[in-house]
Amino acid sequence: MRLSISPRLIGAILVPIVRLWCMTLRLERRNLPVFKDPELRARRPVIILWHDEIFPLIPSHSDEHMACVVSQSKDGELLATVLEGFGFRTVRGSSSRGGMRALVAAKRFMEEHNLGVIFTVDGPRGPRHKVKPGAVFLANMAGSPVVPVRVVMERAKVFHKAWDKFQLPWPFSRCVITYGDPIDLPDCTKDPEEMQRQCERIEEIMNSLGSNL
């Protein structure tokens, strides 16, 4: 008889382990005043990052009343449990499962709770480090700016077989988190060519933020 372990249970077990692991990291946050600006927070920004760089951001924004858009998959269920254990709120849905309904739900959540959301722009299945339209659509619908964030880890275990080459920083390693300036996007929900141009523009900005330690 094959036993199936709930992703929620696994996530609950992982929360204290992740918390202990994160306590060892040396976090350095650059351009943080821009990110903390009350005027920016009032505009409910869409905070964008690469899927493989999410780990150091969990402790750096713990209990700051932030929300994350998380996939409806089993892996997403596990991640949602971990994030909620660190005080994040979660909005379930992704560009590959739930599609536009997930983006509408995220917009509604932002309005009801007066919060911005965190969005992995190349998730949940890739291609790796390629900006997909979901975050741009959401920012357009919500009238929000996007804020790019990059993380560079001094030493990390890279899971090469994973689609995103997920990075797990080694204990006691230095992690540099760089917050980009807010980007106001033109409305391109009805213009696929302009949507693609904005995705490419954001991708260039994301790449430029990923400087060396």
C-alpha positions, 0 to 999 in steps of 0.5 A: 500500500502506497502512502501519500504525504500531504504537501501541507504536512511536509511544508509544516515540517519544513517551516522550523528547518527553514527558519533555522537555516535562514538565521545563519544567512548574512543578508545584505539589502540594497536600495531598500529605502525605495522598496520601503517607501510608503507612497510605493506601498500605497500603490500596491506594487507587483514585486517580481523575481526569478523563481530560483532566487526566492529562498533568501527573500523569505526571511528578509520579508518575514511578517511584513504583511506581504502576499505571494502569488503561488502555483496551484500545483502540489509544489505550490501547496508546499511552498504556500505552507512555508510562506504562510509559516513566515507570515506571508499571505498567499494567492493561489494560481499561476499562468499555467493553471487557472490562467486569467482567473488567477490574475483576476483573483490576485487583483481582487486580493490586492484591492481588498487587502490594500497589498502588493504581491510578489510574483515569480515572473518565470514560474511556475514552469519556465523557461528559466529567467524569461519574463512571462506576461502574467505579472505585466497583465496583473500590473496593468489590471491593478494600475500598479508599478512593478518592482524588480528584485534580484538575489545574488548568493555567495555560495549556494547549492544549485539543483541543476536537474530542476527547470529553474536551477533552484538555488539554496544558499549554504549556511552562513553564506552572504546573500545580496538582495537588490531592489530595483526602482519602480517601473510604470508600464503602459497598458498593453493588455490588448496589444500582444506586440507591446506586451512582448516588448514590455516583457523584454524590457523587464527582462533586461532590467532584471538582468542588469540588477544581477550584478556580482557580489 
